[in-house]
Amino acid sequence: MDPTNPIGISKSRHEGRLAGRGCVGEKHITPERDAYGQAHFLELQHTTEVEPYIEEHMEMLRQQNPHRGEAWLAWAHMSGLNIWFKDRLASSTSCTDERLRKLAKGPFFTVTTYRGYNINGYTFYTIDQDKKSVYWNSVVHVYAFDSKMQKIMYYGQIEEIWELSYLGFKVPVFGVDGIREDRVS
């Protein structure tokens, strides 16, 4: 018996694919400008290295608009961060992180979409792909804490899976339908 491949123990189909890659229904699209901007914004919001720049952008908006409310500031942040971040890093001599500079330039405008995506040892499907399968993997959830430190579960179904291509790396973005919340005791 081969000790590297014991009988009865099958290899995971995810082995070697923890970084993530599309697995079903690859298609290339040119998204609408707003959807493209929103996907790039989401990537910036979820990148730890961008956090100090996000705080700087919000502080700048607050200083320039002292009489505006939080809702307006959130809208201005969402609609202006992408361009502000690109300009901020283009004029910066202190940022030496090449990945951050590539991220600031934004992804290529052509987006690859998938109906299935393997990431971190799991396969996620869109709602449409789930309709063709015995296994349902389109429902996702995440736990978060609100301002009163109460645990909330947000959940929904994956409608779209986009893979944004930046210069030298790719990032999956999952479009989730109808985010709902459920208070957890």
N, C-alpha and C positions, 0 to 999 in steps of 0.2 A: 504494500500500500504506500502511496506517495504521501509523506508526512506534511507536505505543503498544501495538499488538497484532500483532506479526509472525506470519506464517504458519508453522505447524509447531511453535510453542512454546505449549503449552497452559498455562493458569493452574492453579495448585494449588487443589484443592478446599478446602484448609485456609487459604487466604489470608484474612486478617482475623479468623481464629479461633484465634490462638495462646493467648489467655487461657483457652480451654477451654469446651466446651459439649457437652451430650449430643446425640447424633445418631440413635440408634435405640432404640425401645422405651420411651418415657417412661411412667412409672407412678408414682403417689403411694401411699406406704405409711405406716403408723404402726408403727415398729419396736418390738421388745421393749426394755424399759428398759435391760437390760444391754448389748445391741448398740448402742443409741443412746449410752450412756455411753462405751463403748469407742471408737466412732467419734469422738466429741468429744475424748476423751483422746488419740487418735492425732493429731488436728489440733493440739492443744496441744503435744504432743511434737515435732512437726515445724515449729513456728513459731519462728523465730530469736529474735524479740522476747520470747518466753515463757521462754527459757533461764535467765535470772537467777532467775526465780520458781521454776522447776523445781529449781534448785540450792538455793534457800532452803527449799523444801518438803522436800527430801531431808535437808538439814542439820537442820531442825527435827525430823524423824522420828528421825534418829540421836541427837539430844540427848535426846529424850523416851523413847527406847527403847534405851539403851546396851547391853543384853544380848541384843538381837535380832540374828539373822543377816541376811545380804544378801538371801536369798530372801524372808524376812518383810518386810523394808524395801521390796523391789520390789513385793510384793503390796499393802502399805499405801499406797505411792505411787500405784499404778495405781487402787486403789479410792477414794482420797481426794483426788487432785489437783484434779479438776473442781470440787468444792464448795469446797475450800480456796482455789483461785485466784479463784473468784467472790467469796468473802467477802473475800479479801485486797485485791482491786481495789476492791470496794465501800467498804471502809473507808480506802482510800488517798487522800490529797490530792496526793501527788507524781506520780502517773501522769496525764499529760495526753494520752496517745495514745488517741484515740477508737476506733480500730480494735481496739486491745488491750482496751478496756473492752467493746466489743461482743462480742469473742471470749470474754471471761470470762463473759458472761451466757449463753453457750451458743447452739446452733442452735435453730431452730423444731423442734417435735417431729415434724411431718410431713416425711418425706424423699422426695425424688424419686429414683427409680432409673432406670437406663438399661441397655440391652444393648450399647450402643456409645457411645464418648466421644471427641471430638476434643480433643486438647491438645498444645501445643507442636509443631504440624505433623504429629502422628501420630494415627492412629485406633486405639483399643484396643477390643476386643470381649470379652464374657464367653464362657465355654466354650460355653454354649448357643447364642449367636449364631454362633460359629465353625462349629458343626455345619451351619449353613445356607449357609456361604460357601466360596468357592474359596480365598480368602486367610485365613490363620490369624494372628490378632493377639491371642490371649489369653494367650500365654506372655510373662512379664516376668522380668527379672533385674536385680540390683543388686550392685555390688562393694563390699565393706567390708573393713576391717582388724581382725583380732582383737587380743587383748592382747599377743601376741608380734609384732605388726606383719606377720603373714602375710595375704596377700590371699585373701579368700574370696568366691565368687560364690553368692548366694542366689537361688533361682528358684522359680517356681510358675506356676499358671494363674489367671486372673481369674475368680472365681465371681460376684461382684456389683460393681456400680458404683453408689455412692450419691453424691448431691449434697446436701451439708448447706447449709442456708440460714441464714446469720446475718443480723442486721439490716444491710442495705446491701451484702453480698457473699456469694458462694457458693463452696464448696470441694468438689472431688471427692475421694472416698475409695474406693479400690479394695480389695475383699476378695479376697485371694489364697489359693487352696487349697494346702495341703501345702507350706509353705516347706521347701525342701531346700537343702543346702549342698554346695558342691564346692570343694575346696582348689585354688587356682591356683598353679602353679609360678612 
